[in-house]
Amino acid sequence: MPYDAFTAGIEPGGLRSQEEIRILLCYLLTSVNSPLSQQEILGSLQGAGLANYFELNDALSGLTEKGILVRDKSGNYSAGSSAVGIARQLDTALPTAVREKAVAAATELLAFARNERENKVEVHKLEKGYEVCCHISGGTSDLMSFTLLLADHRQAEMVKRNFHRSPERVYRMLLALVSGDTDLAADLLKK
């Protein structure tokens, strides 16, 4: 395929063809089988160095106009029936490493979004500092919640972001510490 795409921000092995970028979008949305926002798509593919920001936006627009990708009321994209066909027929046109990297990045974003949805974090400004309340969900009720007092907003946002990356790990670590299971705590720290 001819190199006809902008290459700024693309890592070695990334896509330099507009056609490959369109195929990648079809493959990604078919593989994750979950609607993704424009920000999630751009964040995962651009963050992985697979395609240029402007080329991704252009491809999203073009594929949506043609009905290959479908955009719902909340602005999320999903694969239309023709995108599924394109992805199945042409997934060999993309290098395996690109396909795997794209799906891994999108899956990580979906996990982060699920963690945000299921495990709430409240940040409250106090007279001196910030209070961060983290809730680890067990479905209909909290399995655990804890509150931290922090000096500034930057620290509060960092705690919130890190908590949402792996609330189950936070839960396991706190449980290991309060139950005295030092082996589990040591194993969690190694990871």
Residue pairs with C-beta under 8 A, 6 or more apart in sequence:
1 17
1 19
1 20
1 93
2 17
3 16
3 17
4 16
4 17
4 18
5 15
5 16
5 17
5 18
5 20
5 21
5 51
5 52
5 55
6 52
6 54
6 55
7 14
7 16
7 52
8 52
9 46
9 49
9 52
9 53
10 16
10 49
10 50
10 51
10 52
11 48
11 49
11 50
13 95
13 97
13 98
14 49
14 50
14 51
14 98
15 21
15 24
15 50
15 51
15 94
15 98
18 55
18 58
18 59
20 93
20 94
21 51
21 55
21 56
21 59
22 59
22 62
22 63
23 86
23 87
23 90
23 91
23 93
23 94
24 45
24 50
24 51
24 94
24 98
24 99
24 102
25 41
25 56
25 59
25 60
25 63
25 69
25 83
26 63
26 68
26 69
26 79
26 83
26 84
26 86
26 87
26 90
27 87
27 90
27 91
27 94
27 99
27 102
28 36
28 41
28 44
28 45
28 102
28 103
28 106
29 36
29 41
29 69
29 77
29 78
29 79
29 83
29 87
30 79
30 83
30 84
30 87
30 88
31 87
31 99
31 102
31 103
31 106
32 103
32 106
32 107
32 110
34 78
34 110
35 72
35 76
35 77
35 78
36 44
36 76
36 77
36 78
36 106
36 109
36 110
37 74
37 75
37 76
37 77
38 57
38 60
38 75
38 77
40 106
40 109
40 110
40 113
41 56
41 60
41 77
41 106
42 53
42 56
42 57
43 109
44 102
44 105
44 106
44 108
44 109
45 51
45 56
45 102
45 105
45 106
46 52
46 53
46 56
47 105
48 101
48 102
48 104
48 105
50 98
50 101
50 102
50 105
51 59
60 69
60 77
63 69
63 83
64 70
64 71
64 77
67 80
67 82
68 80
68 82
68 83
68 86
69 77
69 78
69 79
69 80
69 83
70 77
70 78
70 79
70 80
71 77
72 78
79 87
91 99
112 164
112 165
115 164
115 165
115 166
115 167
116 164
118 137
118 167
119 134
119 135
119 136
119 137
119 163
119 164
119 167
120 134
120 135
120 137
121 132
121 133
121 134
121 135
121 159
121 160
121 163
121 164
122 132
122 133
122 135
123 130
123 131
123 132
123 153
123 156
123 157
123 160
124 130
124 131
124 132
124 133
125 153
126 149
129 149
129 150
129 151
129 152
130 149
130 150
130 151
130 152
130 153
130 155
130 156
131 147
131 148
131 149
131 150
132 147
132 148
132 149
132 150
132 156
132 159
132 160
133 145
133 146
133 147
134 145
134 146
134 147
134 148
134 159
134 160
134 163
134 167
134 170
135 142
135 144
135 145
136 142
136 143
136 144
136 145
136 167
136 168
136 170
136 171
137 143
143 171
144 171
144 174
144 175
146 174
148 159
150 156
150 159
163 170
169 188
169 191
172 184
172 188
173 185
173 188
173 189
175 181
176 182
176 184
176 185
176 188
177 185
